[in-house]
Amino acid sequence: MFGEILQAFIKKSPVAVMVRGLLENVLDADKIDRWFDTVRKSQYTKEILFSSIVGLMLQVVCKRRPSVHSAYRDSEIAASIVAVYDKLKGIETTTSQGLVQQIARESETVIKSMDGANPPLLSGYRTKFLDGNCIEGTDHRLKVLRGTRAGALPGKSLVVFDAELGIALDVFPCEDGHAQERALLSQVAETIQAQDLWIADRNFCVLSFLLTLHQKSAFFIIRQHGNTPYNPLTELKFIKKSATGEVSEQTVEITTAGQTLSVRRVVVELEKPTRNGDRQLILLTNLPSKTVPATTVADLYRARWGIETAFQKLEGHLNSEINTLGYPKAALFGFCLALVAYNIYAIVMAALRATHRDQAINETVSEYYIAQEIATATTGMLIIVPLTEWTLFAQANSAELASMLLNIAAFANLKKYKKNPRGPKKAPLEKTQFPGQPHVSTAKLLEAAAAKAAAKAT
């Protein structure tokens, strides 16, 4: 199927080959430019193709280049760097959102073709995690920012993750860094489908949103906000002790805009407080009590913490927040491209799950070592592997692409990507030795410690 040179890379760096092949397919330049022409509003191509900007920014997002300017110097873009920045600051948020949605649809098709999805968290429901991300403050390069020391926030987003597929399903970007996350819920509500199970933190405990979910035959587990009004219909009753604490439940009534909804209120008395010091976890849900007990509700909400891990992966393994991009549209485009890259990683993980079914891939494979392989092998592949080899990936349909990925994933030596879980943190050692001495001799200290150990042994 593959040439001799590419086959050699497949044997040594299969993950890097899979990622490169996926980029050739889902972000094929001609396909992306055609797509851009169908979704753009006011922006047009002129000197720089949209696919060229995507390719340039992916190098920064995937940490192959440290900055936009560095990636530009290595690109074949004929226009000036000023033109590149002008293009970036004009990319519409609808385009950034649409790109994430488009790649998510393609990712879903490929993952399902490989039979590489995770087991459902709750059978019969499509579980979706909803959370917000505020892009960190940028450099004060823009003229309007130079006179202030305050943090410059270029925007925020709501992100929807699919628990079963392991992908970022949708994003709702907002240019106003001060906007409340709740203000974006009306956009999220338009995407709700029947039998969805939405799991979210208390920031999204908005009664009108809960009512909309129920009206659309969807379900929710949302942490109750401290200011959420409710009318108890039953007494709080102890149910069972779970892995995290004692679980109790009652039925309550919530009312908004003259409409009333009866929901379950699940209270977990935590054995260990959250990192914010909370000793109690209070959840509202409309899941049926006959089939989904309160302890299951509590366990499902605990799975939501995985979305925070997803954001940590975006920050740790990808350059999701490029602090040199001060213009909101540019910063949000960079973040959305990080979600695209995250989905490509998710396809690779799905291929590994489908190929190595006897291994707990999610628990044992480290994205850090995957990213490391990609960083070290990609440049060599681009130089040595003939372009015709990558054409196989670019022209493949979803079923053909899935077959190729499974073939390559079989060469993965999982030992190379194994996680190294750290033990519990130790209390910091109080440093009281040698007061007033600016330096110590390491060799003398080691010699003294060895002598002390030898004396103790005798």
N, C-alpha and C positions, 0 to 999 in steps of 0.2 A: 504493500500500500504506500509506504513512504520510502524516499531515497536513502542511500547509505549514510549521508551526513546527518540528516534529520533523525534517522533511526538511532544514531549514536547519542544524540542529545536526549532522545526519548528514554534510553536506557539509564543515562546518568542524571538527567534533570526533567523527569516526566511532567512535574507540576508546571514548570516554566513553559514547557511546550504547550500544555493545555491552555494556559492563560494566553499565550501568544496566539494560538489558534482561535480561541474565543474572541479575542480582540479583532482578528481578521474577519471573523464572521459577523458578530453582532454590531461591530462598529466599522464595517466596510465603508470606505470613503464614498463611493458612488451611492450606496444605499442611504447613508446618513445625509448626504446632500439632497437627495430626492425627498427624504422625509422632512428635512428642514424647509424646503420649498412649500410643503403642504401645511406646515404649522405656523410659520413666521407671520407676523402682523406688519409692523412698520419697518423692521430691519431687513436689509437685503444683502446679497453676496458682495458685489462690487469687486474689490481687489483680493479679498481673502475668503476662501471657501470655509464654510462652517466646519467641515470635516478636518481642515487644517488646524483650526482653533481647538477642536476636540483632541486631536492627536498631540498638539503641543501641551495642552493643559494636563492631559493624562500622564505625561512624563513628570510633571510637578506633583500631581496628586499621588502617583505611585512611587514617589521619592527617587525616581531615576535622575531627576535634575533638581537642584536646590531652589531654583527660582524661575519665574516666567522668563526673565531676560536670558538666563542660562539656557533654557530650552529653546528659546528663539534663535540664539546664536548657532545651535546645532540643527536647526530646522531648514527646510527648503522654501520657506515663505519669502517671497521677493519684496513684499511691502515692508515699510519701516516698523520699528518697535512701537513707535507712537501709534501707527495704524492698528497694530495688534491690541494695544491697550484700549484704543477707541472702540474696537470691535467688542472687546470683553465687556466694557462698561455699558454697552448697548444691548447685550443679549437679554431678551425679555424673560421674565420669570416664568411665563407660560411655556416658553421653549425649554427652559431648564427642567421644569416639572414634567413636561411631555416626554423629554428624553428618558427620565427615570422610569416613567410609566411604560414607554415602549420597550426598553431593555428588560423591565420586569416581566412583561408579557412573554418576550422571547425566552427569558430565563426559565419561566414557569414551564413552557412547552418542552424545553430541552431536559429539565430535571424530571418531568413526568415521563418523557420518552426513555430515560435511563432507569426509571423506577428508583430514583435516588432520594425521594422526599423522606423527611422524618416521620415517625409515627404520629398520628394526630394527638394533641394534648387531651382532647375530649371528643370521642367518637361521635360523628354526626354533625359536627360544627367546624367551621373554618375560623380558627383562632387568629385574631389580629391584635397586635400590641400597638398602642398609640402613645407617643411621647413627643416632647418638644426639644428642640436644640437651638440655643442662642449662640451665634457665631462670636467667638472671642474678639476683643478689641483689636483693631488694626493699627498699623503705623499711622502717624499723623502726616502723611505725604500730601494729602489734598489741601489746597489753599484754605478751605473753610475750617480745617482742623488744626492748623498750625498755631492758632492763638489759644488753644485750650490744653490743659493737662488731663482732662477727663477722658475716660475710655471711649473710643469711637466704635460704636456697635453698628456693623453693616447690615444686620438683618437677623431673622430667626426663621425657623421652619417647624412644622409638625411632620413627623415621619410615621408611616404605617409599616410595620414589619409583619410578614407572614410567618407564623411559628412553624408550620409544617414544611414549607419550602426553604425557610431560612434566608429569605431575601427581603430587601426593602421594596415593598409593594407600591408605595405611593409617597409623595412629598407635597407639602403645601407651603411654599416659600413666601416670605413677607419681607419687604424692604425696610420696614420700620422696626428698628432694634428695640424700641420702647413698647411696641404693640403687645397686648395681652394674648396669651396663647388661646384663650377662650374665644377671642374675636375671629379665629380661623375655623371654629367648629362648624359654622354654616357650610363651609366648603367641604369639610369632611363628611357631613351629613348626606351630601349628594351622592357619595360613593357607597353608602350602606346597602348591603344585600341581605336577603332572607337567609337565616341560619348562620349568619356571622356571629362570632363571639368576640366582642371588643373588651379588651382588658387595658385599663388605664389608671393613672394616679389621680389623686384628689383634685389636681388642677383642672381636670376635665369633668368634675362632678357638677355638671350644670343640668338643672332639672329639665329644661327644654330639650337638651341633647339626649338625656335618658328616655324621655317620652318619644322622641323621634325614632330612636333605636327600637323601642317596643312596637311602635306603630308600623315599622317596616319589617316586622317579624324577625328582628335580630335580637341578640342577647348581649348582656354586659355584666362585667364584674369591675366595678369602679370603686376606688377607695372613697369613703364619705368625707367630704370637706367639713371642717368644724362649724361652718355657718349654714350648712344645708338643713333646712327645716323639714321635719317629718312628724307624723302623728302615729304613735305606737298602737297597733291593733291587738298585739299579744304581748305577754310578759317575756322578757329575755330568759331563755331556757338553756341550761348547760347541755351540750350534745356529747362531746368526746374530747379526749386529750390527743393532740396531734404532735407531729415532730417539732413544731415551733411553739406550741403552747396550748392552753385550754380554749376550746371553741364553743361558743354559745350562739344562739340564733333567736330571732323574733320576726314577726311580720309587721311591716310599717306601711304607712300610706304617705305618698308625696303628691303635692298638688302644684300645678303651674298652668297659667293662662286658662283657669277654669276647668282644667282636666285633671283627673285623679288617677294615680297608678299605684297598685299594691305591689310591694317588692319585699324581698327578704333582706334582713339586716344581720350580717354575720360578724360577730365580734371575736377577735383572737387576742387573748391575754398572753403576750409574748414572754417566753422564758428569758430571752436576751433582748435588750432594747435595740431599735434600729440605730443607724449611725447618726440620726437626728435626735436620738434619745427618747423616741416614742416607745411606750410600754404596751400600747394597745393598737391593734389594727382593726379598723371598722370598714366593712365592705358592703356595698349595695349590689344586689343582683336580681335579675328576673328569670334566672334559670329555674326549671321545675324542680321542686324539692324531692319529688318521688324518684327521680333518676339521677339527680346530682346533689349528694348530701353536702352539708355545710363544710365538712373537712375537705372534700374535693374542691369546693369553692376556694378555701384558704390555700390549698396546694397550687391551684391554677394561678392565683394571684402571685404567689411566690415565683412562678415561672416568668412573670412580667419583669422581674429584676434582670432577666437575660437581655432585655433591650438596653439596659445601661451598659452591659458588657459589649453589646453591639456598638454603641457610641465610643466605648473605650478602644475597640478595635479600629474604628474609623480614625481616631486620634493617634493611636499608637503605631499602626501599620500603614496608614495612609495619611497624606497631608490634606486633611479634610477642611482645614481652616487656614487659608493662606493669608497671613497677616499683612502682606504687602498690597493686597487688593482692597483698596478703601472704598471703591464704588460698590454700592449694594448689589447691583445686578451681577457684577463680576464675582464678588465674594460668594453669592448664592449659587452661581453657575459652578464655581469650584467645589462647593459643598455637594451639589447634585452630581457632579462627575465622580466624587468620592463614593456616593451611593451606587453609581453605575459600576465602579470598580469593585465595591463590596459584593454586588450581585454576581460579578464574574468569579470572585473567590467562592461564592456560595455554590455556583455550578461545579467548580472543581471539588469542593467538599462533597457534593452530591455524587459525583463520579467515583470518588474514593469510597463513599458509603455503599454504593451499588456494586462495586467491584470487590471490596473487602468486607463482606457482610458479617464475618465472624469477629470483626474488630469494632470496638466502640469509638468510631472515628471522631465524633463530636467531643468526646471526653479526653482522647489521647493525642489528637493531632493539633499541633501548635501553629497558628497563623503566622507567628513570628518567624518560624523556620521556613514556612512556605514563602513568605515575603523575602527572606534572605536568599533563598534559591533563585527566585525571580530576578532579584537585583544583580546577582552574580552571573547568571547564565544568559540573560536576555540580550545584552550587547553582542556577545559572541554569536548568538543565533542569527541576529540581524545582519551580521557581517558575512558569516560563512554559509548559512543555509540559502540555497537558490530561491528566488522569489516565486518560482513556479510551484514549489512545495507548499507555500502558504495559500496558493490559489485553491488547493483542494479544500481547505477550511472555508475560504471566502464563498465558494460556490455551493457548499453543502447545504441541504435542507435540514430541518430539525432532527429527523430520524437518522440521517447520515452523520450529522455532527455528533449526536449522542453515541453512535456506534464507534466513531473514531476516539472519542473521549474515553470510553470504556476500555478500548484496546490499549490506549496509552496509560491509563490509570493502573492497569495490571502490572506495570513495571515499577510502580512506586514502592520504594523500601520505606515502610512506615517508621522504622527505627530512626530515620533521618529527621522526621518531623515530630518526634515524640515530645510531649510536654514535660517540663520539669517543675512539678508543683512545689511551691515553697512551703515550708513548715510554718507553724504559728510564730508571729512576731515576738521577739524577746524584748524585755524592758531595756532601755538604753543604759549602758554602764556609766556610772558617775565617774568622771575623769578628775581624780584628785591627786594622782601621782606626780612627783617631781614639780611642785609649784615653783614658779619663778625661773624655770629653765626653758629657754627658747627652743633647744634641740636635745634629742636623745640619740644614742647609738643603738640602732636596731640589733646589730651583731652582739653587743654587750648584754642587751636585755634577753636575747635568745639564749646566750650562754648561761646567764644567771638562772633563767627559768629551767634549763636542762639540768643544771647542777642541783637545783632545788628538787626537781622531780626524781633525780637519782638518789638523793639523800633520803627522800621520803620512801623510796622503794626498798632501801636497805634498812 
